[in-house]
Amino acid sequence: ATGGYPKRVKVVEVGPRDGLQNEKNVVPTPVKINLINMLSETGLQVIEATSFVSPKWIPQMADHTEVMQGINKFPGISYPVLTPNLKGFQAAVAAGAKEVSIFGAASELFTKKNINCSIEESLERFDEVMKAAREASIPVRGYVSCVLGCPYEGKISAAKVAEVSKKMYSMGCYEISLGDTIGVGTPGSMKEMLAVVMKEVPVGALAVHCHDTYGQALANILVALQMGVSVVDASVAGLGGCPYAQGASGNVATEDLVYMLNGLGIHTGVDLQKLMDTGTFICNALNRKTNSKVSQASCRL
Amino acid sequence: MGTVPSALKHCLSYQHLLKEQLWIAEPPAAAHPAQEPQALGLPEYVKIVEVGPRDGLQNEKVIVPTDIKIELINQLSKTGLPAIEVTSFVSSKWVPQMADHKEVMRGIERHPGVQYPVLTPNLQGFHSAIAAGATEVSVFGAASESFSKMNINCSIEESIEKFEEVTKSARNMNIPVRGYVSCALGCPYEGNVLPDKVAEVSKRLYSMGCYEISLGDTIGVGTPGSMKKMLEAVMKEIPLSALAVHCHDTYGQALANILTAIQMGVAVVDSSVAGLGGCPYAKGATGNVATEDVIYMLNGLGINTGVNLCAVMEAGNFICTALNKKTNSKVAQASFSTGTIN
């Protein structure tokens, strides 16, 4: 049955971090800063700026301090950064960060392959970050990866997603972003997973982070909205491929998401034209075509 | 999110997960009562109408040789698709891609249980189609006067009169007729299209004897919001079981729009293998939604289609190779990348 929709949706822009992190070409620092500054003019309220992770692991994010210090910080806009551990957190705060994110996963194998420890151990590491963040009054956003499928484990149980989400929420994350990391989810699995998670975490604290690798992202987001979720992550121009399927797409494009929300009469505060212009800018800089269909289409209504 | 080995395509668990979603062997039994489509308020079965060989190829720049078209249709016939739109009996002056309509119609294998409709814009085309062995035809109306004028050089009313000739002859010969309504969610010339206008044209086509009305978002501008409003208006005039949606993915909205339609009870969806067929109104943009991506979504919803997704991907791979182009299907792109399909 078609449910009602939220009146407003908060769009969390992850292009400069999740997007660029999964782009092959390393982007110069001034280009990253300009990208974020342009995004700041579109009406977006949250722009994930960078990741305070070791440059050995993620060369694209090696300039995290310069980016954090170089961007214009507009009042009313949040610029969260990833912090995988206490060291990263401290570096982030020293560089001026006012909000951080931590990344959990609903899959043991994924956690092992990704950060070389168990889910339990990863949460213990995050506990240190949570403690320090609490003392510094820094809000923390929690991500849960592989919520609709794992490249190593295959199927993921909704109960596991709920368990990890609940733990991160209880630790003090103000919001939990549920990520369909490999984009295999469909409206069926999205609905089932959310129904279980919503028993443990209030829907007002939930976000969805859908990948469009199988073209399902907007349909999955639609179902999430119907269930009351009102925070959606997206990446300008659909930046960021999928590390698990070479040549395939990754993040859903912010332009395509905003187009859909506009059509549903849902308020986002985002200026679609300015967003498209920003997408054009970064695609030119990356010398690649946009992944946004709205951007690709030239006819206007 | 950290480094990942690129040898992931050999990851058995991932392939296993995908095989379940891709429905290679049998549809996975719903693990959860909550996953039954009826529990979600959805139809148990959705009929997929494959329009790749006609709508798809018609909007491809490269002219495809007749034998390739026939091979494509023959491959599609083996996938479980219940309906495959074969060709168009329109003047080759207008649509050169469809100039070989007779040869294609006569050359294809006809599998039992599969419908092979063809487009017939007028009585002349209809007679030609029947002579070539067609057993089902389609007529194309539009919900926009400007579109009708620009596309077939007459008003909506005049086009309806032409179609009435076709449906009358068809009725006499027991040939079913499917009706299409273009520009159901927007027009490249008029912009906004009123839902009531769509309902009015649909009703005319239905009353003259079309067994099914396919509502086309011709330029792909629709969203779940406009889809819902339009369907609400049309459903006042036409029974749900006689409705189909034909969504274009030009703005990436197709699957969300199709989901909305299915949630409202629509159980017939048009799509095109490999997402063949660009948009003639937006250069470089995509057109038809890809059959593979639709089936992937329906499989995930536990909805039966009778279609083998892998077989469709193989047919898609065949035609893309022949056209020397990349597939527009994200499922196909991802599946070939992960080595799930070779």
Interface residues (C-beta under 8 A of the other chain):
Chain A: A1 T2 Q21 V53 W57 I58 F103 L109 K113 N114 I115 S145 G149 C150 P151 Y152 E153 G154 K155 T181 I182 G183 V184 G185 T186 P187 G188 S189 K191 E192 A195 D212 T213 Y214 G215 Q216 L218 A219 I221 L222 V223 C242 P243 Y244 A245 Q246 G247 A248 S249 A253 D256 Y259 M260 N262 G263 L264 G265 S292 K293 V294 Q296 A297 S298 C299 L301
Chain B: M1 G2 T3 V4 P5 S6 L8 K9 C11 S13 Y14 H16 L17 L18 E20 Q21 H32 A34 Q35 L40 G41 G186 P188 G191 N192 I219 G220 V221 G222 T223 P224 G225 S226 K228 D249 T250 Y251 G252 Q253 L255 A256 I258 L259 T260 Q263 M264 C279 Y281 A282 K283 G284 A285 T286 A290 D293 Y296 M297 N299 G300 L301 G302 S329 K330 V331 Q333 A334 S337 T338
